[in-house]
Structure formats: C-alpha cells, structure tokens
Amino acid sequence: MKSIEITGRTVEEAISNALKELKLDREKVGIEVIEEGSRGLFKLLGAKPARVKATVKRDYLCEAKTFLRDILDKMDLKCEITVKEENELVKINLDGPNMGILIGHRGETLDAVQYLVSLVVNKDHDEEYKRVIIDTENYRLKREETLKRLASRLAFKVKSTGRYVKLEPMNPYERRIIHSALQNNEYITTYSEGEEPFRRVVIDLKKA
C-alpha cells in the first residue's frame, strides 16, 4: 500500500496536504501522526512543523468486484455486478442471463463463490470482519422462504409423531434460518449436530 510522509504548520494542515498529494478523500486514507509540531517562541523561534504519515487504504470492494468478475468470465457468465456496504455487511448482487449456472444445486455454487469473495475482502484486513452476501435473481429470499416453510412442516410432523427429524446437511446461514423459524415454538426445540460440511439441524420435541 502506498504511503507518504508530509508536513504542515499543524496536524490538520499536514493531513490536508497529504490528501491533496494523494488526490484522495479522507475516508480512503489512514493517518499516523509522527510529530505534533510546535509554534515556537512568538510563533517563530524553535517552531517545528507537524508531520504525518498517510497510507492509502485497501479498496477491498474494488478488489472483490475484480476477483468476482474474473470468476464469472471463466464461467462464461456475463452480468452486471453491484457492490455496496452497509454496517459491516458487503452486499453483492448479480444481474444477467443464465444465473442458474451460478446458483447451482440448492445454492452450492453461489455459496462457494461467496466464500471465496469473503476471503478476498477480509485478507490482511485491519478493520472488523466484513460479512459478504452474494445474491442473484433474489435467490436468497426465495431460499429463506422455502426453508421457513420446510421448518414449519417438519415441526408439525415432529409434534404429531413424537419423533425427531434430521434435516439434510446445510451451511451455517441456512441452519440459522431453521433455528430462527422455530425458536419461539412452544413444543419444538432445534439443535445442530455433526461436523462441517455435513453439519445438520435436528428438530425435536421439547422435554417435559
């Protein structure tokens, strides 16, 4: 990452000079104050300039978009990529034809690509962990609704038969949907068992 050291009469002026030199906005630059500076006697004798070190921050959103574009090109998928960040959550939406290829069987391909992009975003990252969600054709919402209906149907079955039900292996995101859908059910409890990537949700009756 590019860094420069630059001076000014005050720390604020040194920072302003650094931003002008780098031609970047404040939020894109990390600032380290090396010397606070001093006015000296009568603002003349012994005066020392302030010195700061300005380092250009990683543009992880741009890196994620570039990385994702490379993957899509290799899959021969042409689509528009929209990236935005909200409260430590990086949302990426893909819009184009043949997105079913990217989604894959029950979202497995989409989840794999999402995992890889997450590694890129959080590589050598000094800030808080950024969660990445990649969606296309509103698949995530549709899948969530499907899982909620499944949870409700299986909870009724468990209550009727008195026998627990084990679901197919799911990723952590989908397991959370099942747990959340049934967390307020007065008759049903849920828990996960097994090791990744074969960890699954178990729906069972609450013990008396």
Secondary structure per residue as TSV (DSSP state, phi and psi in degrees):
chain	resnum	aa	ss	phi	psi
A	1	M	-	360.0	140.3
A	2	K	-	-73.4	134.8
A	3	S	E	-133.9	147.0
A	4	I	E	-137.2	152.7
A	5	E	E	-112.1	134.9
A	6	I	E	-149.1	155.1
A	7	T	E	-115.1	169.6
A	8	G	E	-166.9	168.3
A	9	R	S	-65.2	-30.5
A	10	T	S	-132.4	168.4
A	11	V	H	-60.6	-42.0
A	12	E	H	-61.9	-40.5
A	13	E	H	-69.0	-37.9
A	14	A	H	-63.5	-40.9
A	15	I	H	-63.9	-44.8
A	16	S	H	-60.1	-40.7
A	17	N	H	-64.3	-38.3
A	18	A	H	-65.4	-42.2
A	19	L	H	-65.8	-36.7
A	20	K	H	-66.7	-40.2
A	21	E	H	-64.5	-41.8
A	22	L	H	-82.9	-17.4
A	23	K	T	59.6	45.7
A	24	L	-	-133.3	159.2
A	25	D	-	-79.5	160.9
A	26	R	G	-57.9	-39.8
A	27	E	G	-69.4	-12.9
A	28	K	G	-97.2	5.7
A	29	V	E	-131.6	134.2
A	30	G	E	-91.3	135.0
A	31	I	E	-116.6	130.5
A	32	E	E	-120.6	122.2
A	33	V	E	-83.1	116.9
A	34	I	E	-90.7	-41.2
A	35	E	E	-140.8	123.6
A	36	E	-	-67.0	-29.5
A	37	G	-	84.2	163.5
A	38	S	B	-149.1	150.0
A	39	R	-	-77.2	-26.7
A	40	G	-	78.6	177.4
A	41	L	B	-70.4	127.2
A	42	F	T	54.5	26.6
A	43	K	T	64.1	16.6
A	44	L	T	-127.9	-62.2
A	45	L	B	-74.0	126.7
A	46	G	T	74.1	14.1
A	47	A	-	-67.4	138.2
A	48	K	B	-123.5	134.7
A	49	P	-	-73.6	154.2
A	50	A	E	-78.5	145.4
A	51	R	E	-130.8	133.1
A	52	V	E	-129.1	155.1
A	53	K	E	-109.4	122.7
A	54	A	E	-110.6	126.3
A	55	T	E	-121.2	127.9
A	56	V	E	-69.1	125.8
A	57	K	-	-73.8	153.7
A	58	R	-	-64.1	135.1
A	59	D	-	-93.6	78.8
A	60	Y	H	-67.5	-25.4
A	61	L	H	-68.2	-40.6
A	62	C	H	-67.8	-40.1
A	63	E	H	-62.9	-41.7
A	64	A	H	-63.0	-43.4
A	65	K	H	-64.4	-42.1
A	66	T	H	-64.7	-44.1
A	67	F	H	-62.3	-44.7
A	68	L	H	-65.6	-40.1
A	69	R	H	-60.0	-39.2
A	70	D	H	-63.8	-42.2
A	71	I	H	-62.6	-46.6
A	72	L	H	-64.3	-37.7
A	73	D	H	-63.0	-40.1
A	74	K	H	-67.4	-26.8
A	75	M	T	-88.2	0.2
A	76	D	T	59.6	41.1
A	77	L	-	-112.2	121.3
A	78	K	-	-102.1	118.7
A	79	C	-	-156.6	165.5
A	80	E	E	-89.7	133.4
A	81	I	E	-109.1	122.2
A	82	T	E	-114.7	123.5
A	83	V	E	-121.2	131.5
A	84	K	E	-148.1	155.4
A	85	E	E	-120.3	133.0
A	86	E	E	-138.1	114.5
A	87	N	T	51.8	57.5
A	88	E	T	66.7	10.6
A	89	L	E	-112.8	121.5
A	90	V	E	-95.5	113.5
A	91	K	E	-102.5	125.9
A	92	I	E	-123.3	123.7
A	93	N	E	-116.0	137.9
A	94	L	E	-115.5	131.1
A	95	D	E	-129.6	116.0
A	96	G	-	177.9	178.1
A	97	P	T	-78.7	160.7
A	98	N	T	59.9	32.8
A	99	M	H	-71.0	-14.5
A	100	G	H	-59.8	-31.0
A	101	I	H	-63.9	-39.9
A	102	L	H	-72.7	-36.3
A	103	I	H	-65.6	-46.4
A	104	G	-	73.1	-172.6
A	105	H	G	-68.2	114.0
A	106	R	G	51.3	35.7
A	107	G	G	78.8	11.4
A	108	E	H	-64.2	-42.1
A	109	T	H	-67.1	-43.4
A	110	L	H	-60.5	-41.7
A	111	D	H	-65.0	-38.6
A	112	A	H	-65.2	-43.9
A	113	V	H	-64.7	-41.2
A	114	Q	H	-59.7	-41.4
A	115	Y	H	-62.9	-43.6
A	116	L	H	-64.7	-41.9
A	117	V	H	-65.8	-36.1
A	118	S	H	-61.7	-38.6
A	119	L	H	-63.2	-40.1
A	120	V	H	-64.8	-46.2
A	121	V	H	-62.5	-39.5
A	122	N	H	-97.1	5.4
A	123	K	T	-66.8	127.9
A	124	D	T	49.9	39.3
A	125	H	-	-94.8	124.2
A	126	D	-	-86.0	-14.0
A	127	E	S	-91.0	-174.4
A	128	E	S	-65.3	153.9
A	129	Y	-	-59.6	133.8
A	130	K	-	-102.1	121.2
A	131	R	E	-81.6	136.5
A	132	V	E	-113.7	130.7
A	133	I	E	-124.4	121.6
A	134	I	E	-109.4	130.1
A	135	D	E	-135.3	156.0
A	136	T	E	-154.4	142.8
A	137	E	T	53.8	29.5
A	138	N	T	58.6	29.9
A	139	Y	H	-61.1	-42.0
A	140	R	H	-59.6	-44.9
A	141	L	H	-66.3	-42.7
A	142	K	H	-62.2	-42.1
A	143	R	H	-65.8	-39.3
A	144	E	H	-62.6	-43.4
A	145	E	H	-64.7	-38.7
A	146	T	H	-63.2	-43.1
A	147	L	H	-68.2	-35.5
A	148	K	H	-65.6	-41.2
A	149	R	H	-64.9	-40.4
A	150	L	H	-61.9	-44.2
A	151	A	H	-60.9	-43.6
A	152	S	H	-64.3	-43.9
A	153	R	H	-64.7	-43.4
A	154	L	H	-72.4	-32.4
A	155	A	H	-63.4	-41.4
A	156	F	H	-62.4	-39.9
A	157	K	H	-63.9	-44.1
A	158	V	H	-63.2	-42.7
A	159	K	H	-64.6	-36.9
A	160	S	H	-74.3	-38.9
A	161	T	H	-96.3	-21.3
A	162	G	-	77.2	9.7
A	163	R	-	-113.6	138.2
A	164	Y	-	-70.8	160.1
A	165	V	E	-128.4	133.6
A	166	K	E	-102.4	128.0
A	167	L	-	-85.3	168.7
A	168	E	-	-66.9	157.9
A	169	P	-	-56.9	138.4
A	170	M	-	-136.2	158.8
A	171	N	-	-75.9	166.0
A	172	P	H	-55.9	-39.1
A	173	Y	H	-61.0	-45.5
A	174	E	H	-72.9	-33.5
A	175	R	H	-63.9	-38.6
A	176	R	H	-62.4	-34.5
A	177	I	H	-63.3	-44.4
A	178	I	H	-63.1	-48.7
A	179	H	H	-58.6	-45.6
A	180	S	H	-65.1	-38.7
A	181	A	H	-63.9	-29.1
A	182	L	H	-112.9	5.8
A	183	Q	T	-65.5	-24.4
A	184	N	T	-102.1	8.5
A	185	N	-	-74.0	124.0
A	186	E	S	-71.9	-16.4
A	187	Y	S	-105.7	-17.5
A	188	I	E	-115.6	143.7
A	189	T	E	-126.3	154.1
A	190	T	E	-132.1	150.3
A	191	Y	E	-155.4	163.8
A	192	S	E	-109.2	148.8
A	193	E	E	-142.3	160.1
A	194	G	S	94.5	173.9
A	195	E	-	-107.3	149.8
A	196	E	T	-61.5	142.7
A	197	P	T	-94.1	19.3
A	198	F	S	-106.3	16.3
A	199	R	-	-69.0	137.4
A	200	R	E	-137.3	161.2
A	201	V	E	-90.6	139.9
A	202	V	E	-113.9	129.1
A	203	I	E	-106.0	124.4
A	204	D	E	-141.5	164.7
A	205	L	E	-75.3	143.1
A	206	K	-	-67.5	143.0
A	207	K	-	-73.9	142.3
A	208	A	-	-65.0	360.0
